[in-house]
Amino acid sequence: MKMFEQNIINLYGKKGRQWQENLPNLVTQLANTYGLSNLKLVDNLSYNYVLWGFQGPQPIILKLGLDIDGFKREAAALMALEGFGVVQIFSENTGLLLLKCAVPGVSLKSYFPEKDDEAINITASVIKRLHKAPIPSTHAFPHIKDWLEALDGDLKIPVQTLQKAREIRDQLLKTAKPDVLLHGDLHHDNILQNGEDWLVIDPKGVIGEPAYEVAAFIRNPMPELLNQADAPNIIHNRVTRFAEALELSEHRIIDWCFVQAVLACVWALEDGCDISYFEQITKIFDVMPFND
């Protein structure tokens, strides 16, 4: 909870502090408006205030936040991906999402590290299903090239690393496979068990090639992955298995992993967050071998 509170203040200042102070009243008001009961905070809050509870007999998730545009994109992505393995959206309003709750809701993070290969197989199946969703004919989703423009700024990142990321980015975009609608942040905590199936939550909603999608899973969970003595071997195994399962190039996956790790550094710097994890993971991808 303390990390959540500090994140909101870092990002939104006085507005964030006032929003947090008003949360109890807001939750009470929304519970009355939507007929919600037994609302309880979820664990590991980061940038949004998330509660689980019930709407009548239906288990629900109430998600509140100050990233209004982000919430709109998430709602649009959930609707565009409906029927392709994402959680159902019941309602969307300014800074509010009301969602169906996955039950039991255990995330793939619980599989790490003992059942990592099984988690890879589950995630590959999830990705295949997600990427079958057609891109809406009219939409406001950004393209990954828009995100990657962040690498072009005057950044406090080693020049050699930044230049390499820019060169690889340009080559990847130039040779990209046909676009699909991507989740954009498909790590372990965003894949939840729902009965005998698995559902995806928190899509960013971005357009790009399929190989982009696996990088978030490969570098997570943070920081537990880097605490493993054989972290580089775990990561390399993931690259190999995803390449085989999704018929992708190992080289291309590693390149996207490197570029995304540098991009994550940029975003962390913008948010005033620690970048040490991303610096370490970047070094691993920088020297990782590949078989194709």
N, C-alpha and C positions, 0 to 999 in steps of 0.2 A: 504493500500500500504506500509506503514511503517513497519508493521509486516512482510510482505512478504520480503521486502528488508533486514530486520534484520535476518530473518530465513535463507536466502541464504548466508549471510555473516557468520552466526554462523556455518553453515554446510560446506561451501566451501571456506571461507576465501578470499584470494586475487583473486582466480579463480572466485569465485562468484561475487565479486565486478566488475571485468572486464567484466564478462558475462552480468551483468545488464547494464553497461555502453554501451555495444554494442547492446542491445535489439532494440532500434529504427531502427538502420541500418539493423539488422537481419529481423525484421518484414517487412520492406520495400522490402527487397530482396525476402522474401518468398511470399509476396503479388504479386510481379511480376511473380515469378516462377509458382505459383499455380493459378493465375488469381483471387485473392481475393480482395474484396472491402468493404468499410464501416466498417473496423475493429475497435472494441471498447473493452476495458477491461471489464471483468466481475467483479462483486463485490466479496469481501472476498477472495482475493488471499492469499494463504498460502505458498506452496512450489513450485508451478508452475506458469508460466506466461500464462494466459488464456484469449483469445480474442474471441468474436463472430463477425460474419459478413456474407458475402455472397461469394459464388463461382458461378458466373452467378446469376440465380434466387434462387439457393439452399442455405438456411441458414446453416452455418457451425460453428464449434468451432475449433480454432487453439490453440493447447496446446504445450507449450515449457518448457523445463526443463533440469536440469543437471544430473538427475538420469537416466542415459542412460539404465542401466539394468532394472530399474523399468518400463521405457517406453516400452521396448521390451516385458516384461512380461504382461503389460497391453494390448498391441496390440495382443499378443498371446491369452490372455483371452477373449478379445472381439471377436476374430475370432472363438475361440472354443465355445463361448456362442451365436454366431450369430443365430438368429431365436428363441432365448429363452428369449427375453425381454431386450436385451442390445442395446445401441445406436450403429449405424452403423459406422464402420471405413472406411474412404476413402483412407488414405495414412499414412504410418509410415516411419520415417527416424530417423537418429541419433538425439535424443532429441526433436523429433517432432511427434505430432499426429494431423492429420486432420480428424475431425469427423463430422457426421451429427448432426445438432443442434435440440434438442427437442423443440417443439413449443406448448404451450407458455413457457415451461421450468420452471414452478413454482415447487419448491421442496416441499417435505413432511414437511419440517420445518415450512412451512406456516400453517400447521394444528395444531401446538403445541401452547398452551395446549388445546384449545377449542375442537378440533376434534381428540383427541388422539386415541380413540377407532377405528375411521374410518381409521386413519393412520396405525394402527396395522393390520386391515383387508387387506388393500392395500398391505402392506409389506409381509404379509403371502402369498398372492396370487402371488406376485413377486417371493418370495423364492420358492414356488412350481414349478413355471415355470422355474426358473434358474436351479434348481437341476435336471431337466429332461435332461439337456444336458449331453451327454456321455463324459467321460474323454477321451481325445485323446489317441490313442494307443502309440504314441510317443510324449513326451512333456518334458519341463524343469521346470514345476511348482513345487515349494517346497511343502512339507507336513507340516501341522500344528505342528507336532512334531519337525521339524527343527526350526520353529519360537520359540517354547517354550523352546528350549535349552538356550535361553537368561536368563532364570530364574536361571541357574546354576552358574552364575558368582559371583564374590565378589561385592555385591551390597549395596548401601546406602539405604536400606529398612529395616524396623524392622525385626529382625530374625524370630520372631514368625509368622509374616505375610508371609514372604518368604517361610518358611518351610511348612506352610499350603498350599500355592499355589503349591509347588513342589509335595506334597503328593496327592493333588486333581488331579493335572495334570497327574501324573503317573497312578492313578486309572482310570481316564477318558480315557486315551489312551489305557489302558489294556482292557477296556470294550466297546470300540468304536463301533458304528454301521458302516455299509458299507460306504466306502468313496464316496464322490461326488466332483465335481469341485465347489469350493466355491468362492463367490465374495471376502470375506475376510475383508471387511470394509463397510458393508451395513447399513450405517446410513442415516438419513433423507435427508441430502444434496446430497446424491448419488442416489436418486430416484426422477425423474423428470416427470412432466406431459407432455404428447405428444398427443395432441388432446384429445380423450376420454380415452386414454390408459396411462400407466406409463412405463417409460424406465429407465434402470439402467446405471450409468456411473462409471468410475474410478475403475474397478475391480482390485484387487491385484493379483488374480489368485493363489489359494492355494488349496491343496487337504486335505480333512478332513471330519468328520462326520457332518450331517445336523445341529445338535443342536448347533454347534459352531457359525453358521451364525447369530443367533438372538441377540447375546450379544452386538454388536456395536449399533444397534437400541435402545436396552433397556437402555443403559447408555447415550444416547444423547437426545436432543442437549445440547452441552456444551457452557456456564455454565448455560444456561436458566433453565435446569431441576432442578438443585440444588437450584435455586432461588425460586422454588415453595415450599410453606410451607408444602405441603403434598407429597413431592418428594418420600419418601419410599412407600407410597400407590400407586402412579402413577407407580413406577417401579414394584411393586408386581402385579398390575393389568396387566401390560404388560406380565410378566412371565406367569400368569395364562391363558391369552388369546392366547399367542403363543403356549403354551403347548396344549391347546384344538384344535386350528386351524391346527397345524402341527403334532398332535399326538405324542408329545414329553413329556418326564418326566420333571415336574417342578424342581425337585431336580437337574437333570442334567443341565438344563438351568441355574439355580442359580450358580452351580459349575463352569460352563464355564464363566459366568459373572464375578465371583470372580477372576478366573485365568487370564482372559483377562484384568481386571482392573489392576492387579499387573503387567502383562506384559506391559501394556501401561505406567505404572510408570517407568519401566525399559527403555523403548524406549524414554520416555520424558527426563529421566536423561542423556541418551546417546546424545540427541540432545541439551542439555543445556536448557531445557524448564521447566516451572513451573509444579510441580507434585501435587499441592494441590487438584485439582479437583479429580484426580484419587485416592488420599488418602481418600478423603471423600466418594467417591462412593464405594471404597473397603470396608469401614466400614459398609455401608448399606447392601451389599451383604453378608458380614460376619455373620450377625445375622438375615437374612431374613428367615421367615418360608416357608414351602412348604407343599403341600397337598398329595404327593405320596411318 
